[in-house]
Amino acid sequence: MTHMDLHRLASGVIKGGQSAPPIDLYETDDAVILAVDLPGIDLTRLHVSANDRQVRIEGGCRPQTIQGRYLQMERCHDEFARPLMLPVAVDPHRAVARYEQGVLTVTLPKIRDRRNTTIDIPVSGT
């Protein structure tokens, strides 16, 4: 794999050299939140999946019909897939995704670290 291949992989470049949508990733005390710019996305082709340490966003834009030929093409016209490693463990079963005004927001509740938690364990027997 070349240096350019690694750069494309890291930056989410898709077929034809067009880059995947930009993502802001931030956290609160209780959640990891992604904000993804997806203007013109076809919601029927949008798929978001997650496990405890990774989110994957896949989709495509609505096909554009024009009269004439393109002289320059910079807007979304292709499929994309964007995996993103998360800095902390999350609970994907409680994740919520919302698309509003061209922005997809995914909220992933954090899994609390329970290593230092003391739990009383009932003892049964006679």
Number of C-alpha atoms within 10 A of each C-alpha: 5 7 8 9 11 11 11 16 13 12 14 19 18 17 10 7 9 18 18 24 18 13 16 10 15 13 15 9 7 13 19 20 21 19 18 19 17 23 16 17 21 13 13 10 12 17 12 16 12 19 15 17 14 16 19 14 19 15 20 20 20 16 12 8 6 7 5 6 6 7 5 6 8 7 11 20 15 16 17 20 18 21 16 17 13 18 12 15 19 24 16 19 11 10 17 13 13 10 16 9 9 12 17 21 19 21 21 26 22 21 14 12 9 8 6 6 7 7 7 5 6 5 6 5 3 3
